[in-house]
């Protein structure tokens, strides 16, 4: 669900933003069990714009969370479909657009928070 939608304006590659957000949503949906939730928020905080995706999946083991942006690294069980490239591609796209992409396990329950942060475009 869309839980918050602040008005934000950012500069960057539209194709890259589709890739970043698409990969993050795909992962959240893929790893959230039936009956779980995936929530999206678009936030404006000062000069920063953020897209935050929260899910109620299993999260990522703490000892592997630092490696999930490496190409071909997979924290998921081997029976879950995937190549281990989605997060590496999303991180590279974020870097090209001067954005940051961070992941953290939720503190309030099981699940993951993916946060894409970028600078808002200046007004006229």
Secondary structure as GFF3:
##gff-version 3
##sequence-region A 1 124
A	DSSP	beta_strand	2	5	.	.	.	ID=ss1
A	DSSP	alpha_helix	14	31	.	.	.	ID=ss2
A	DSSP	beta_strand	38	45	.	.	.	ID=ss3
A	DSSP	beta_strand	48	55	.	.	.	ID=ss4
A	DSSP	three_ten_helix	65	67	.	.	.	ID=ss5
A	DSSP	alpha_helix	86	96	.	.	.	ID=ss6
A	DSSP	beta_strand	100	105	.	.	.	ID=ss7
A	DSSP	beta_strand	112	119	.	.	.	ID=ss8
###
